[in-house]
Amino acid sequence: MSAKPPPRRAADEAERQGLDPDVMGTSVWNALGQFGDKSYLERAEDVVAKVCAAVPEVGVSITRLASQLRDSRTRERLALYLTSQHAGTCQPE
């Protein structure tokens, strides 16, 4: 017999303690649900590999594409964050 998945164990424990088991199970699933997911870089590398397999001539020019996509995404996310943190702080002259 296999062990229960974490959301089910959380729901069982919540019920034992008189808490809402559905809310607890969902909370644990939301917190742990992405552990098996591929990272953005891994997904980008998969795309690059498929493109290179389909059109080998392109491979030379896009060998670093996956990391460049990740890096530009990170820069954009940081810029958006900084913009949101400073929104409304500048006073018009």
N, C-alpha and C positions, 0 to 999 in steps of 0.2 A: 504494500500500500504506500503510495507516495504522500509526501507532506502536503498540507494545504498551502495554496499560494498566500503571500502576505496579505492581500486585501481580505481574503476569507478569514484568516486568523485574526485580523484586526476587527472584523465584523463580529466574530464569535466572542472575542474579549470584550468588545463594547457592549454586546448584549448581556454578558455576564455581569458587567458593572452598571447595567441599567441605562446605558447610553444608546443613541440611535445607531444600530449596526450598519445601516445603509450609508449614512453620512461618514462613518469611520472607514468603511471599506472603500468608498469612493475617494476619500482623502488620501489613504495609503496608496491606492492605485494611481492617483494623480501625481503623488510625490515620487513613486518608483517606476512609473510607466515608461519613462524614456531611457532607462538604463540599457535596453537592448537596441535602441535606435542607432543608426549610423550618424556620425557627425556631419556637419556641413561639408567639411573638407573631404571626407570619405565619399559622400555623394557626388561632389564635384570631380573627384578622381575617377569615379565610375563613368561619368559622362565623358571625360577626356579619353579614357581607355576605349570606350565605344566609338568615339569619333576617330581616334587613331586607327582602330581596327577597320573601320569602314573606308577611311581615306588616309592611307599611310603618309602621303606627302604632307599632310597637315601636321603630323606629329612633331616635326622639327620645330615648327613655330609655336606650338602650344605646350611644350613640355612642362612649363611652370604655371599653366593656366589655372589649375585647381587651387594652388596656394595664392595666386594673384586674386582670384575670385574671393577666397576667404579673407584675405587681407583688406581688400577694398570694402567688403561687407562689414568687417570690423570697424574700419575707419568711418563708414557711413553711420553705423549704429552709435559710435562715440559722438560724432557730430550732432546727430539727432538728440542724444541724451544731453549734451552740453547746451544745445539750443533750448531744450525744454526746461533745463535748470535755470537758465538766464532769461526766460521769456518774461517780459513785463518789467525787467529791472532797469532798462534804459529809459531815461526821461527825454522826451522831445525837447529840442532847443527852442 
